[in-house]
């Protein structure tokens, strides 16, 4: 994992250099050291403090590079609270850039993460549950059992299932 973080920090070094020319760079600099990190077993790239053109450049670099060893990456774009575009400009740039790349590659997918994040999955088997949201086999079996019992109970109450299941 640490190797992924370092690899992506080096890859995004040119974005950091370009970000120094943004009007707010002195107050809110975008640096790979502070904006590319590991959390929950996956690389996280925080896009805050970048203008849309640099976000597009950054995401394109990520797509062109080797996928993360962990099988997933989280991109923090925020909620768009200071944006005129519903959902935010940065989320749109991420989706518009990564979406077509995911459609072309088997196993690649985008999914919403925690609020203000988009998760890029490149290998679901290796991706940590912290970003895929998967609950594992036990959760799946438990959910299936619950739904089955609920359906039987409803059908029994309606008289559509022979026998007495529910008193």
C-alpha positions as CSV (number, residue, x, y, z in Angstrom):
1,X,0.0,0.0,0.0
2,X,2.7,2.5,0.9
3,X,4.3,1.7,-2.5
4,X,1.0,2.7,-4.2
5,X,0.9,6.0,-2.3
6,X,4.5,6.8,-3.2
7,X,4.0,5.8,-6.8
8,X,0.9,8.0,-7.2
9,X,2.7,10.9,-5.4
10,X,5.5,10.7,-8.0
11,X,3.0,10.4,-10.8
12,X,1.1,13.5,-9.7
13,X,4.2,15.6,-9.1
14,X,3.4,17.6,-12.3
15,X,-0.1,18.3,-11.1
16,X,1.4,19.7,-7.8
17,X,3.7,21.9,-9.8
18,X,0.9,23.2,-12.0
19,X,-1.3,23.8,-8.9
20,X,1.2,26.4,-7.7
21,X,-0.1,28.8,-10.3
22,X,-3.7,28.8,-9.0
23,X,-4.8,32.1,-7.4
24,X,-5.4,30.4,-4.0
25,X,-2.2,28.4,-3.9
26,X,-0.5,30.4,-1.2
27,X,-3.4,30.0,1.2
28,X,-4.5,26.5,0.2
29,X,-1.7,24.7,-1.7
30,X,-2.4,21.3,-3.3
31,X,0.5,19.0,-2.5
32,X,0.9,15.3,-3.1
33,X,2.3,14.9,0.4
34,X,-1.0,16.1,1.9
35,X,-3.5,15.2,-0.7
36,X,-2.4,11.7,-1.7
37,X,-2.6,9.2,1.2
38,X,-3.7,5.8,2.4
39,X,-6.9,5.2,4.3
40,X,-8.7,1.9,5.0
41,X,-6.3,0.0,2.8
42,X,-6.8,2.1,-0.3
43,X,-5.1,5.1,-1.8
44,X,-7.1,8.4,-1.4
45,X,-6.6,11.4,-3.6
46,X,-8.1,14.6,-2.3
47,X,-9.0,16.8,-5.2
48,X,-9.9,19.8,-3.0
49,X,-7.9,22.9,-3.9
50,X,-7.6,22.0,-7.6
51,X,-9.4,23.7,-10.4
52,X,-11.4,21.5,-12.8
53,X,-8.8,21.5,-15.6
54,X,-6.2,20.1,-13.2
55,X,-8.6,17.5,-11.8
56,X,-9.1,16.3,-15.4
57,X,-5.4,16.2,-15.9
58,X,-4.9,14.3,-12.7
59,X,-7.6,11.7,-13.4
60,X,-6.3,11.2,-16.9
61,X,-2.8,10.5,-15.4
62,X,-4.4,8.0,-13.0
63,X,-6.2,6.1,-15.8
64,X,-3.0,6.0,-17.9
65,X,-0.9,4.7,-15.1
66,X,-0.9,1.1,-13.7
67,X,-4.0,0.5,-11.5
68,X,-3.6,0.6,-7.8
69,X,-2.3,-2.7,-6.2
70,X,-5.0,-2.5,-3.7
71,X,-7.7,-2.8,-6.4
72,X,-9.4,0.5,-5.6
73,X,-8.8,4.2,-5.1
74,X,-11.0,6.9,-3.5
75,X,-11.2,10.3,-5.1
76,X,-12.4,13.0,-2.8
77,X,-14.3,15.7,-4.7
78,X,-16.4,17.1,-2.0
79,X,-20.2,17.7,-1.9
80,X,-20.2,20.7,-4.2
81,X,-21.5,23.1,-1.5
82,X,-19.7,26.0,-3.0
83,X,-20.6,25.1,-6.6
84,X,-23.3,26.3,-8.9
85,X,-23.4,22.8,-10.4
86,X,-25.6,20.3,-8.5
87,X,-23.2,17.7,-6.9
88,X,-20.2,19.9,-7.7
89,X,-17.9,20.5,-10.6
90,X,-15.2,18.2,-9.4
91,X,-17.5,15.2,-9.1
92,X,-18.6,15.8,-12.7
93,X,-15.0,15.9,-13.9
94,X,-14.2,12.7,-12.1
95,X,-17.3,10.9,-13.5
96,X,-16.9,12.2,-17.1
97,X,-13.2,11.2,-17.2
98,X,-13.2,7.9,-15.3
99,X,-16.6,6.7,-16.5
100,X,-15.6,6.0,-20.1
101,X,-12.3,4.4,-19.0
102,X,-14.2,2.1,-16.7
103,X,-16.7,1.2,-19.5
104,X,-13.7,0.1,-21.7
105,X,-12.0,-2.1,-19.1
106,X,-13.4,-5.3,-17.7
107,X,-13.6,-5.2,-13.9
108,X,-13.3,-1.5,-13.6
109,X,-16.2,0.4,-12.0
110,X,-17.1,3.6,-10.3
111,X,-19.3,3.7,-7.2
112,X,-20.2,6.3,-4.7
113,X,-18.1,6.2,-1.6
114,X,-18.6,8.1,1.6
115,X,-20.2,11.5,1.0
116,X,-18.1,13.6,-1.3
117,X,-16.1,10.6,-2.6
118,X,-16.1,8.5,-5.7
119,X,-14.5,5.0,-5.5
120,X,-12.7,3.7,-8.6
121,X,-12.5,-0.1,-8.4
122,X,-10.0,-1.8,-10.7
123,X,-10.1,-5.2,-9.1
124,X,-13.0,-6.1,-6.8
125,X,-11.3,-9.2,-5.4
126,X,-8.3,-7.1,-4.1
127,X,-10.2,-4.0,-3.2
128,X,-10.7,-3.4,0.5
129,X,-14.2,-3.6,1.9
130,X,-13.8,-0.1,3.3
131,X,-14.2,1.3,-0.2
132,X,-16.3,-1.3,-2.0
133,X,-19.0,-1.4,0.7
134,X,-19.1,-5.2,0.4
135,X,-20.3,-7.0,3.5
136,X,-19.0,-10.4,2.6
137,X,-20.6,-13.8,2.4
138,X,-22.1,-13.8,5.9
139,X,-23.9,-10.6,5.3
140,X,-25.2,-11.8,2.0
141,X,-26.5,-15.0,3.5
142,X,-28.1,-13.2,6.4
143,X,-29.8,-10.7,4.2
144,X,-31.1,-13.5,1.9
145,X,-32.5,-15.4,4.9
146,X,-34.2,-12.2,6.3
147,X,-35.8,-11.4,2.9
148,X,-37.0,-15.0,2.5
149,X,-38.6,-15.1,6.0
150,X,-40.2,-11.8,5.3
151,X,-41.7,-12.9,2.0
152,X,-43.0,-16.2,3.6
153,X,-44.6,-14.2,6.5
154,X,-46.3,-11.8,4.2
155,X,-47.6,-14.5,1.9
156,X,-48.8,-16.5,4.9
157,X,-50.7,-13.5,6.3
158,X,-52.4,-13.1,2.9
159,X,-53.3,-16.8,2.8
160,X,-51.2,-17.4,-0.3
161,X,-48.9,-20.0,1.4
162,X,-50.5,-23.3,2.6
163,X,-49.9,-24.1,6.2
164,X,-49.6,-22.0,9.4
165,X,-46.2,-20.3,9.6
166,X,-47.2,-17.2,11.6
167,X,-49.7,-17.4,14.5
